[in-house]
Amino acid sequence: MSNAATDPVTSHPDAREEPIRMERLAAQAADALADAPAEEIIRWAVDQFGDRLCITSSMTDAVIIHLASQVKPGLDVIFLDTGYHFAETLGTRDAVSAVYPVNVVNVTPSRTVEEQDAVLGPRLYGRNPDLCCYFRKVVPLERALDPYDAWLTGVRREETNARSDTKAVQWDARRQMVKVNPIVAWTQEQVDTFIAEQGVLVNPLVYDGYPSIGCATCTLPVAPGADPRSGRWTGTGKTECGIHT
């Protein structure tokens, strides 16, 4: 009998059946690991997928990188270099590469900012932020994830309404892979405590009033006590870039 918490991905008998099997595996693990500690969830993912597992990070902090690198050093960390990042975010990316035993993979869109401006006009992020995110985040990520069977994220339920029903393990039907969210149940207080106790690297902008950091063109500081993501795409009604929805 298959056990989602222990059975590794070992065979691929039929390419047509593989997504069905992987979806079933994710559903079983979602139940088995619903209340498990983050380290146990990561260990399950490592045991299941080995080198076919990666991490994605926006470099707001290195919590998920810190946790995962203690379980399996050498994991790939996918960073989407949109061409619009704060210098502090790029500096955090470089610091993560220097401090943690991981392999940071810098992923860029197919067009530079200048090439996108020439084709679609300047400041697409202001005129159509959804389209800009699609070209500079969603499409590059899907290309970068292609070699993997599963990915680890730092998504947490309390971040947005769209994430409130996120599970520790789920099937990403759009990308046909398993998505693993080890700290999905953590509160911001738990995140802050973990950072302080473990000395986790944090983007310095966090301490300047940017609790959620995206592109410099679309991220503003927020007032103390305000919704941490209220500084993202302010005034547009947009709360997600499209990666996690």
Secondary structure as UniProt FT lines:
FT   TURN            4..6
FT   TURN            15..17
FT   HELIX           18..32
FT   TURN            33..35
FT   HELIX           38..49
FT   HELIX           50..52
FT   STRAND          53..56
FT   HELIX           63..71
FT   TURN            73..74
FT   STRAND          76..80
FT   HELIX           87..99
FT   STRAND          103..107
FT   HELIX           113..120
FT   HELIX           124..127
FT   HELIX           129..133
FT   HELIX           134..138
FT   HELIX           139..145
FT   TURN            146..147
FT   STRAND          150..152
FT   HELIX           157..159
FT   HELIX           161..163
FT   TURN            164..165
FT   STRAND          169..172
FT   TURN            173..176
FT   STRAND          177..180
FT   TURN            182..185
FT   HELIX           188..198
FT   HELIX           204..208
FT   HELIX           216..218
FT   TURN            224..225
FT   TURN            228..231
FT   TURN            234..237
//
